[in-house]
Amino acid sequence: MRTMRALLKAGRPVVADVEMAATFWRRAVGLLGRRVLPPGRGLWLVPCAAVHTFGMRFSLDLVFLDRELRVVRVVRNVPAGRLARGGGAHSVLEIAAGWLPAGALQPGDGLSWAAEINPAPDAARPARRSLPPGRPDLQDEVDGA
C-alpha cells in the first residue's frame, strides 16, 4: 500500500499518514489482521461506498468522501461485526475509533492531499507523471498498474 503524506482540511493535517488501498485485493484485506491502527494513521479505500468490520480487532471511525474529497458522512465508533454505508460516497477513510476529535470533520467539509512521503522505490518503474490536484486515486492508472 502507498503511504500518503497527510489528509488536509483547510491546509492543516487531519490525519498525518494515510495508506491508500486502490486495488481490489488491497481493499479486500484492508485492516484485517492488524492488532491496532496507531494514532494519526488511516487507511483510504478507493473506490468504496460501504465497509464491514467483520474480523476486526478494534473499532473504527469512518469518514465517507465523494469524488471531490468532500465529507459525505462520518460514522464514529463502529465495532467489530458491523456494516456501514456512505450513501453517495466514492471512498472511505478508516481511522482508529475516538482518535479524531468530535466535530473535526463534518459533512460538506472539503479535504485535500499533501504529497507522498515514501513512494515505493523501484528503479525499473518509469518516472511518475503528475496527477490532477487532489486525485491520488488515479496514480495506479497513471503508473499503468
C-alpha positions as CSV (number, residue, x, y, z in Angstrom):
1,M,0.0,0.0,0.0
2,R,1.1,3.5,-0.7
3,T,1.5,5.9,2.2
4,M,0.3,9.4,1.5
5,R,1.7,12.4,3.4
6,A,-1.4,13.8,5.0
7,L,-5.1,14.4,4.6
8,L,-5.7,18.1,4.9
9,K,-8.6,20.3,5.8
10,A,-8.1,24.0,5.0
11,G,-4.4,23.3,4.6
12,R,-4.0,21.7,8.0
13,P,-3.3,18.0,8.6
14,V,-6.3,16.0,9.8
15,V,-4.7,12.6,9.5
16,A,-0.9,12.6,9.2
17,D,-0.2,9.3,7.5
18,V,-2.8,7.6,5.3
19,E,-2.3,4.4,3.4
20,M,-4.2,4.1,0.1
21,A,-5.9,0.8,-0.9
22,A,-6.9,1.3,-4.5
23,T,-6.9,-2.3,-5.8
24,F,-9.5,-5.0,-5.2
25,W,-7.1,-7.1,-3.1
26,R,-5.8,-4.2,-1.0
27,R,-9.4,-3.1,-0.3
28,A,-10.5,-6.6,0.5
29,V,-7.7,-7.1,3.0
30,G,-7.9,-3.6,4.4
31,L,-7.0,-3.5,8.1
32,L,-7.8,-7.2,8.7
33,G,-5.1,-8.9,10.7
34,R,-3.8,-5.7,12.3
35,R,-4.0,-5.5,16.1
36,V,-4.2,-1.8,16.2
37,L,-4.2,1.3,14.0
38,P,-1.8,3.8,15.5
39,P,-3.0,7.4,16.3
40,G,-2.5,9.7,13.3
41,R,-2.7,6.8,10.8
42,G,-5.5,5.8,8.5
43,L,-6.5,3.7,5.5
44,W,-8.2,5.2,2.5
45,L,-10.3,2.7,0.5
46,V,-10.9,4.0,-3.1
47,P,-13.3,3.3,-4.7
48,C,-15.5,2.3,-1.8
49,A,-19.0,3.2,-0.6
50,A,-19.5,0.7,2.2
51,V,-17.3,-1.2,4.6
52,H,-17.6,-4.0,7.1
53,T,-15.8,-4.7,10.3
54,F,-16.2,-8.4,10.4
55,G,-12.9,-10.0,11.7
56,M,-11.6,-6.7,13.0
57,R,-9.8,-6.4,16.4
58,F,-10.7,-2.8,17.1
59,S,-13.4,-0.2,16.4
60,L,-13.2,2.4,13.7
61,D,-14.3,5.9,12.9
62,L,-15.3,6.1,9.2
63,V,-15.2,9.2,7.0
64,F,-17.0,8.7,3.7
65,L,-15.9,11.0,0.9
66,D,-17.2,11.9,-2.5
67,R,-15.1,12.1,-5.7
68,E,-14.0,15.7,-4.8
69,L,-12.9,14.7,-1.3
70,R,-15.9,16.3,0.4
71,V,-17.1,14.6,3.5
72,V,-20.4,12.8,2.8
73,R,-20.8,11.1,6.2
74,V,-18.9,10.4,9.4
75,V,-19.7,7.3,11.4
76,R,-18.0,7.1,14.8
77,N,-17.0,4.1,16.9
78,V,-18.0,1.2,14.5
79,P,-17.4,-2.0,16.5
80,A,-16.4,-5.4,15.0
81,G,-19.0,-7.3,13.1
82,R,-20.8,-4.3,11.6
83,L,-21.6,-2.8,8.2
84,A,-21.6,0.9,7.4
85,R,-22.6,2.6,4.2
86,G,-21.7,6.1,3.0
87,G,-24.7,7.0,0.8
88,G,-23.2,8.6,-2.3
89,A,-19.6,8.2,-1.2
90,H,-16.8,7.3,-3.6
91,S,-14.2,6.4,-0.9
92,V,-13.9,5.9,2.8
93,L,-11.1,6.8,5.3
94,E,-10.8,4.3,8.2
95,I,-9.2,5.6,11.4
96,A,-9.0,4.3,15.0
97,A,-12.2,5.0,16.9
98,G,-12.1,8.0,19.1
99,W,-8.8,9.4,17.7
100,L,-10.3,12.1,15.6
101,P,-11.9,14.8,17.9
102,A,-15.7,15.1,17.7
103,G,-16.7,17.7,15.1
104,A,-13.2,17.7,13.4
105,L,-14.9,16.6,10.2
106,Q,-18.5,17.3,9.2
107,P,-20.5,16.5,6.1
108,G,-19.6,19.1,3.4
109,D,-16.1,19.7,4.6
110,G,-13.6,19.8,1.7
111,L,-10.3,17.8,2.1
112,S,-7.1,17.6,0.1
113,W,-4.0,15.6,-0.1
114,A,-0.4,16.6,0.7
115,A,2.4,15.0,-1.4
116,E,3.5,11.4,-0.8
117,I,6.3,10.9,1.7
118,N,7.6,7.5,0.8
119,P,6.7,6.3,-2.7
120,A,7.9,2.8,-3.4
121,P,11.4,3.0,-4.8
122,D,11.7,0.9,-7.9
123,A,14.5,1.5,-10.4
124,A,12.6,-0.4,-13.1
125,R,9.5,1.7,-12.7
126,P,9.1,4.6,-15.1
127,A,9.2,8.1,-13.8
128,R,5.9,9.2,-12.2
129,R,3.8,11.6,-14.1
130,S,2.0,14.4,-12.3
131,L,-1.6,14.0,-11.3
132,P,-4.6,16.3,-11.3
133,P,-4.7,18.2,-8.0
134,G,-6.4,16.2,-5.2
135,R,-6.6,13.0,-7.2
136,P,-4.1,10.5,-5.8
137,D,-6.7,7.8,-6.6
138,L,-5.6,8.0,-10.2
139,Q,-1.9,7.1,-9.6
140,D,-2.3,3.4,-10.4
141,E,-3.9,4.3,-13.7
142,V,-1.1,6.8,-14.5
143,D,1.6,4.2,-13.5
144,G,-0.2,1.5,-15.6
145,A,-0.8,-0.8,-12.6
